[in-house]
Amino acid sequence: MQLTEIGKVEKPCGSAADHFRMREKKSHILIYENFAEGMYGLGESKHIQVLFGFHPPRGFALKCLTDCGDIKGVFATLSPERPSPLGVTTVELVGVEKTSCTCGDWTP
């Protein structure tokens, strides 16, 4: 499978922040100019799905400890340490500009 990066996610809390703090901030998604035309009509949506790449993992375990202290399979958690570097999330669309959009809570 070959993927093409179409933009970058900017978050004010940085890349290493924990996922609870990240959810309190809005994200800004910058779309590269050559893909901007694909944003036509996006402002009519209330939510969008974002496919993103996690930072390179330091390794992973198929079972891990959750924030609640339970042991679960890695796919049942929010852990970024997983066998695939791909993530997907549904986000609230707050605003759209020519080559960017702003997303609310629950963003990567």
VMD Tcl script that draws the C-alpha trace (Angstrom):
set ca {
  {0.00 0.00 0.00}
  {1.30 3.44 -0.87}
  {-0.05 6.54 0.89}
  {0.30 10.17 -0.16}
  {0.59 12.83 2.52}
  {-1.82 15.67 1.75}
  {-1.15 17.95 4.72}
  {-0.01 18.37 8.31}
  {-1.81 18.54 11.67}
  {-0.76 21.38 13.97}
  {-1.63 21.16 17.67}
  {-0.75 23.83 20.22}
  {0.23 21.24 22.86}
  {2.95 19.59 20.76}
  {3.40 16.03 19.60}
  {4.31 14.35 22.88}
  {1.36 15.58 24.98}
  {-0.90 13.01 26.59}
  {-4.16 12.25 24.82}
  {-6.36 13.76 27.56}
  {-4.66 17.18 27.27}
  {-4.68 16.97 23.47}
  {-8.48 16.63 23.45}
  {-8.84 19.97 25.21}
  {-7.22 21.85 22.31}
  {-8.30 22.58 18.77}
  {-6.20 21.28 15.88}
  {-5.38 23.11 12.69}
  {-4.99 20.94 9.59}
  {-2.91 22.49 6.83}
  {-3.62 21.02 3.39}
  {-0.85 21.27 0.81}
  {-1.69 23.73 -1.97}
  {-1.82 21.08 -4.71}
  {-4.66 19.31 -2.80}
  {-6.61 22.47 -1.81}
  {-9.24 22.02 -4.55}
  {-10.30 18.79 -2.83}
  {-11.57 20.86 0.13}
  {-14.37 22.36 -1.99}
  {-17.67 21.95 -0.07}
  {-15.96 20.68 3.09}
  {-17.45 23.53 5.13}
  {-20.91 21.97 4.72}
  {-19.84 19.07 6.97}
  {-20.13 19.06 10.75}
  {-17.61 16.25 11.20}
  {-14.78 14.82 9.11}
  {-12.61 11.73 9.34}
  {-8.86 12.25 9.50}
  {-6.38 9.53 8.60}
  {-3.02 10.28 10.20}
  {0.35 8.77 10.94}
  {1.48 8.25 14.52}
  {5.05 9.22 15.34}
  {7.37 6.23 14.86}
  {6.68 3.75 17.68}
  {9.35 2.78 20.16}
  {7.95 -0.74 19.99}
  {4.61 -2.21 20.96}
  {2.93 -4.92 22.98}
  {-0.31 -6.58 21.90}
  {-1.68 -6.13 25.43}
  {-1.14 -3.00 27.49}
  {-2.22 -1.17 30.61}
  {-4.96 1.45 30.07}
  {-5.27 4.78 31.88}
  {-7.92 3.14 34.07}
  {-5.52 0.40 35.14}
  {-7.12 -2.36 33.05}
  {-5.20 -4.65 30.73}
  {-6.60 -4.64 27.20}
  {-5.51 -5.47 23.69}
  {-3.68 -2.56 22.07}
  {-6.50 -2.10 19.49}
  {-8.99 -1.52 22.34}
  {-6.91 1.37 23.70}
  {-5.72 4.83 22.72}
  {-2.08 3.78 22.79}
  {0.02 5.17 19.95}
  {2.42 2.24 20.43}
  {0.88 -0.21 17.94}
  {2.02 -2.40 15.04}
  {0.67 -0.01 12.38}
  {1.60 3.68 12.36}
  {-1.81 4.64 10.91}
  {-4.60 6.18 12.94}
  {-8.07 7.44 12.10}
  {-10.35 9.74 14.05}
  {-13.66 11.55 13.55}
  {-13.46 15.23 14.46}
  {-15.82 18.17 14.74}
  {-15.18 20.65 11.93}
  {-15.03 24.15 13.42}
  {-13.93 26.17 10.39}
  {-12.59 25.91 6.85}
  {-10.28 28.25 4.95}
  {-8.76 27.91 1.49}
  {-5.98 25.48 2.45}
  {-6.75 24.62 6.06}
  {-9.42 23.60 8.50}
  {-9.82 23.87 12.27}
  {-11.12 20.92 14.24}
  {-12.55 20.69 17.74}
  {-12.22 18.09 20.48}
  {-11.18 14.47 19.93}
  {-8.56 15.32 17.36}
  {-5.25 13.58 16.72}
}
mol new
graphics top color blue
foreach p $ca { graphics top sphere $p radius 0.5 }
foreach p [lrange $ca 0 end-1] q [lrange $ca 1 end] { graphics top cylinder $p $q radius 0.2 }
display resetview
